[in-house]
Amino acid sequence: MSKQEVSPDELRDIIDQLGLTQTEMAEQLDVTPRALEFWLSGARTCRGPAAVLVRAMSVARSAIAADVKHVLRARLEAME
């Protein structure tokens, strides 16, 4: 699988990580729920711009989570 493709398992993990329903993920990617179902079943491959966007969403969420942890840790330390 190339960097321009997302496997069904990876896609499922990212959807779970983002806390989205399949319908919400399809809306975020501007694809039909049926297209997302094809990708999740492996009948078709999530590739190209959609794959790049899926990976970007995952990275952005991870970065936001890290920033939130940093801010919360700093606030807790300031309270001590």
C-alpha positions as CSV (number, residue, x, y, z in Angstrom):
1,M,0.0,0.0,0.0
2,S,1.5,3.4,-1.0
3,K,1.4,6.6,0.9
4,Q,-1.3,7.7,-1.4
5,E,-3.6,4.8,-0.3
6,V,-5.3,4.1,3.0
7,S,-6.1,0.5,4.0
8,P,-9.6,-0.4,5.3
9,D,-8.1,-1.1,8.8
10,E,-6.2,2.2,8.8
11,L,-9.3,4.1,7.7
12,R,-11.5,2.4,10.4
13,D,-8.8,3.2,13.0
14,I,-8.8,6.9,12.0
15,I,-12.6,7.1,12.0
16,D,-12.6,5.7,15.6
17,Q,-9.7,7.9,16.6
18,L,-11.6,11.0,15.4
19,G,-14.7,9.9,17.1
20,L,-16.8,10.2,14.0
21,T,-19.6,8.1,12.6
22,Q,-19.2,6.8,9.1
23,T,-21.8,9.3,7.9
24,E,-19.9,12.2,9.5
25,M,-16.6,10.9,8.1
26,A,-18.1,10.7,4.6
27,E,-19.4,14.3,5.0
28,Q,-15.9,15.5,6.1
29,L,-14.4,13.9,3.1
30,D,-17.1,15.1,0.7
31,V,-17.9,11.6,-0.5
32,T,-21.0,9.5,-0.4
33,P,-21.5,7.2,2.6
34,R,-21.5,4.4,0.0
35,A,-18.1,5.3,-1.2
36,L,-16.8,5.2,2.4
37,E,-18.5,1.7,2.7
38,F,-16.6,0.5,-0.4
39,W,-13.3,1.7,1.1
40,L,-14.0,0.1,4.5
41,S,-15.0,-3.2,2.9
42,G,-11.9,-3.3,0.7
43,A,-14.1,-3.4,-2.5
44,R,-12.4,-0.1,-3.5
45,T,-9.2,1.6,-2.3
46,C,-9.2,5.0,-0.6
47,R,-6.4,6.8,-2.6
48,G,-5.3,10.1,-4.0
49,P,-6.6,13.3,-2.5
50,A,-9.1,11.5,-0.2
51,A,-6.2,9.4,1.3
52,V,-4.1,12.5,1.8
53,L,-7.1,14.2,3.6
54,V,-7.7,11.2,5.8
55,R,-4.1,11.1,6.9
56,A,-4.1,14.9,7.4
57,M,-7.2,14.6,9.6
58,S,-5.4,12.0,11.7
59,V,-2.2,14.0,12.1
60,A,-4.2,17.2,12.9
61,R,-6.1,15.4,15.6
62,S,-2.9,14.0,17.1
63,A,-1.3,17.5,17.1
64,I,-4.4,19.1,18.7
65,A,-4.4,16.4,21.4
66,A,-0.7,17.0,22.2
67,D,-1.3,20.7,22.4
68,V,-4.3,20.2,24.8
69,K,-2.1,17.9,27.0
70,H,0.6,20.5,27.1
71,V,-1.8,23.3,28.1
72,L,-3.5,21.2,30.7
73,R,-0.2,20.1,32.2
74,A,1.0,23.7,32.4
75,R,-2.2,24.8,34.1
76,L,-1.9,22.0,36.6
77,E,1.7,22.9,37.4
78,A,0.7,26.6,37.8
79,M,-2.0,25.5,40.3
80,E,0.5,23.6,42.5
